[in-house]
Amino acid sequence: MKKIAFLLLLPLMWLAGCSSDDKAETTVAVTGVTIDQPTLTLTVGQSKTLVATVAPEDATTKDVVWTTSKAEVASVGEKTGVVTAVAAGTATITVTTVEGAKTATCTVTVVEPEPEKVVASFEGKLSAANSQFMAVDKVPEQSVQYDATFTDNDNLLTFTHTYADWGTGYTFSRFTFTNMTDNSEANSIAAITQAAKEGTIYLSVNSSDFTPASFTVNDPAAYSLNGAWVTNCTYAYNGMTVGDSYSTAFKAGSWFKLTAKGYDAEEQEIGSVDIYLANYQSDDDKPVNEWIWFDMTPIADAIKVVFSLESTDTGKWGMNTPAYFCMDGVTLQKR
């Protein structure tokens, strides 16, 4: 009987003799790693924290190390995953697990910051509705043209302006600024849109070989040319759609083109850019009747810009289409 009792006590004695230190610890190996963003675009100077996820979720060791292929383009915190854009270019950010050396990558594209832009404005320069800038209230002599200039509110640009009274009232050529919304007259200088692109005041332009419209950048060391919004003047639009005593309505193959030529400080041409204000592919087409962007970056370094108009509707004395267009939001960018 004593022998049986002793045998029953043996398992209990064995369990009592084992401590927790004798148990084998379980290790969960790392099987992979991912990054929350496989691609990333940053502007120079920006920072972004990348997040790595180690698999499996219960991996024993989740420590990782971050590296970059091009520190001169994008640096990264070895322990933090904070990526900082240094210069324009592309770099590969790699995360590596300490246990198992598993990796994942993120392609970082660094771009230059968008240049700060400024827009020429004339808001507040006209108090009366449906009015326009006039250099003088009355021309001293009949049948004589006078040249003048004007600037925008921030003196960014200087615009040429010619005025006259040929006995039938004031007329302008080159540039004027206006808040006209009433374009009921067939020869109205108002924009066909009946409104400015932004605000209430925009530019109306009459440019010909005799009085070419131009503007100059007042501080070319600080600003370069970016572009402007343009549309058709009502006068030109009507000439292209219904015709008048001079112009003929457009049909398939007809076009109306605006050209901007850029000049340097020595009055040497540095280039030109074109935009079509009408380009009929069929008889049913219409001229531009909304504000469209005129990209002038190809002549960004121009100090002076001269505008000209061409049309397929020409005659013995030149272009029959009224040589008018409208412009708004002339934009410069800081160097």
Summary of the structure (lengths in Angstrom):
residues: 335
radius of gyration: 36.1
end to end distance: 104.7
largest distance: 144.4
contacts: 1014
relative contact order: 0.13
helix: 9%
strand: 42%
